[in-house]
């Protein structure tokens, strides 16, 4: 049962616009913060006169965040794969940085976690190819 009372329709419209505005503000703030973090990381590498694998992986994390924001702005959706990619790179970076200080069991657990995330991406990709989403018609007009 759909309620089409004019006050309810108007309230829904106002709340929807407010939520979209909050989303856009949060996306802009996240993009700006990520851009500042990239600039800071570049400055650290220049000041140190060296680039490590950990630095490069951190830059990829930042780029994935920006790609996720771009994807959302282009399509209005965030694909589940983007956070999974970010998690995989973050875990790989952690392994690379802390490999000398962590015990073997933890290394295996983190490696297994990366493998599980990889399998999750493969399952999601297969699901999207085998069972694509049906187009949802906008009935608000």
C-alpha positions in Angstrom: 0.0 0.0 0.0 1.5 3.3 -1.1 0.6 6.5 0.7 0.2 9.4 -1.8 -0.8 12.1 0.7 0.7 15.4 -0.6 2.4 16.2 2.7 4.0 12.8 2.8 5.2 13.0 -0.8 6.6 16.5 -0.1 8.3 15.3 3.1 9.9 12.3 1.3 11.2 14.6 -1.4 12.7 17.1 1.1 14.3 14.3 3.1 15.7 12.6 -0.1 17.2 15.9 -1.2 18.7 16.4 2.2 20.3 12.9 2.3 21.7 13.4 -1.2 23.2 16.7 -0.1 24.8 15.0 3.0 26.2 12.3 0.8 27.8 14.8 -1.6 29.3 16.8 1.3 30.7 13.6 2.8 32.1 12.5 -0.5 33.8 15.9 -1.1 35.2 15.9 2.4 36.5 12.3 1.9 38.0 13.2 -1.5 39.7 16.3 -0.1 41.1 14.4 2.9 42.4 11.6 0.7 44.0 14.2 -1.6 45.7 15.8 1.4 46.9 12.4 2.6 48.4 11.7 -0.9 50.1 15.0 -0.9 51.5 14.4 2.6 52.7 11.0 1.6 54.5 12.4 -1.5 56.1 15.0 0.7 57.3 12.4 3.1 58.9 10.4 0.3 60.5 13.5 -1.2 61.8 14.5 2.3 63.2 11.0 2.9 64.6 10.8 -0.7 63.3 7.2 -1.0 60.2 5.3 -1.9 59.4 1.9 -0.3 57.0 -0.8 -1.3 54.9 0.2 1.8 54.7 3.8 0.4 53.5 2.5 -3.0 50.8 0.3 -1.4 49.6 3.2 0.7 49.3 5.3 -2.4 47.3 2.5 -4.0 45.0 2.5 -1.0 44.4 6.2 -1.4 43.8 5.8 -5.2 41.3 3.0 -4.5 39.4 5.4 -2.1 39.3 8.0 -4.8 38.2 5.5 -7.4 35.4 4.4 -5.1 34.3 8.0 -4.8 34.5 8.5 -8.5 32.5 5.3 -9.1 29.8 6.6 -6.7 29.6 10.0 -8.4 29.3 8.5 -11.8 26.8 5.7 -11.1 25.3 6.5 -7.7 26.5 3.1 -6.5 29.5 1.7 -4.8 30.5 -1.7 -6.0 31.2 -4.2 -3.2 34.5 -5.1 -4.8 36.1 -1.7 -4.1 36.2 -2.1 -0.3 37.4 -5.7 -0.8 40.3 -4.4 -2.9 41.1 -1.8 -0.3 41.1 -4.5 2.4 43.4 -6.8 0.4 45.9 -4.0 -0.2 45.8 -2.9 3.4 46.4 -6.4 4.7 49.3 -6.9 2.2 50.8 -3.6 3.3 50.5 -4.6 6.9 52.3 -7.9 6.1 55.1 -6.1 4.3 55.6 -3.6 7.0 55.3 -5.8 10.1 56.6 -9.1 8.7 59.7 -9.1 11.0 57.6 -8.5 14.2 54.7 -10.8 13.8 54.6 -14.5 14.5 54.1 -17.2 11.8 50.6 -18.0 12.8 49.5 -14.4 12.3 51.3 -14.2 8.9 49.3 -17.3 7.8 46.1 -15.9 9.2 46.5 -12.6 7.3 47.5 -14.5 4.1 44.5 -16.7 4.5 42.3 -13.5 5.0 43.7 -12.1 1.7 42.9 -15.4 0.0 39.3 -15.3 1.3 38.9 -11.7 0.1 40.2 -12.7 -3.3 37.8 -15.6 -3.5 35.0 -13.2 -2.4 35.8 -10.9 -5.3 35.8 -13.8 -7.7 32.4 -15.0 -6.4 31.0 -11.5 -6.7 32.4 -11.1 -10.2 31.0 -14.5 -11.3 27.6 -13.6 -9.8 27.4 -10.3 -11.6 28.3 -12.0 -14.9 26.0 -15.0 -14.4 23.1 -13.3 -12.7 23.2 -9.6 -13.7 21.0 -7.1 -12.0 17.7 -6.2 -13.7 17.2 -2.5 -14.4 15.1 -0.8 -11.8 12.7 1.7 -13.2 12.3 5.0 -11.4 8.7 5.4 -10.5 9.1 8.7 -8.7 8.2 10.8 -11.8 
